[in-house]
């Protein structure tokens, strides 16, 4: 199935969870927020959140500074 992550189309297997996608992409999870279809998904939900065809995923990194 096809999803969009950070503006780029990507094919993933049916049943892929958000946590699996992030691991597959080697995205560091410690300082991240993830939205699917413009809705923030809490980190504790990532392993149970199953992606659907056409989902739009935005992975956002937080950077400290001053």
C-alpha atoms as one frame of an Amber mdcrd trajectory, in Angstrom:
protein
   0.000   0.000   0.000   1.121   3.588  -0.458   1.474   6.267   2.216   3.148
   9.668   2.266   5.843  10.428   4.827   7.174  13.965   5.137   5.886  14.712
   1.649   7.422  11.630  -0.031   5.354   8.706  -1.282   6.422   5.308   0.054
   5.150   1.768  -0.293   4.744  -0.236   2.926   3.249  -3.638   3.713  -0.393
  -3.887   4.773  -0.574  -3.950   8.575   2.543  -1.811   9.101   2.444   0.072
  12.393   3.791   3.541  12.989   6.574   2.106  15.186   7.585  -0.342  12.431
   7.697   2.451   9.863   9.931   4.612  12.061  12.291   1.683  12.721  12.398
   0.836   9.004  13.325   4.441   8.212  15.885   4.496  11.065  14.239   7.558
  12.559  15.347   8.369  16.124  12.265   8.260  18.340  13.545  10.032  21.473
  12.844  13.614  20.445  10.045  13.119  17.949   6.417  13.899  17.456   4.443
  12.116  14.755   1.210  13.189  13.113  -0.936  11.032  10.848  -3.414  12.920
   8.686  -2.748  16.104  10.700  -3.503  14.406  14.073  -0.707  13.928  16.626
  -0.309  10.270  17.635   0.975   9.801  21.194   4.254   7.893  21.408   2.717
   5.143  23.535   0.264   4.448  20.675   2.884   4.044  17.917   3.286   0.264
  18.301  -0.484  -0.280  17.988  -1.272   2.374  15.360  -1.757   0.557  12.045
  -1.228   2.675   8.961  -3.905   2.776   6.257  -3.569   3.295   2.487  -3.203
   6.983   1.680  -2.179   8.029   5.214  -0.061  11.176   5.402   2.632  10.827
   8.076   4.680  13.770   9.319   7.646  12.973  11.571   8.827  16.081  13.410
  12.142  16.388  15.268  12.457  18.701  18.252  15.740  20.532  18.625  16.721
  22.343  21.796  18.369  25.706  21.671  18.340  29.089  23.162
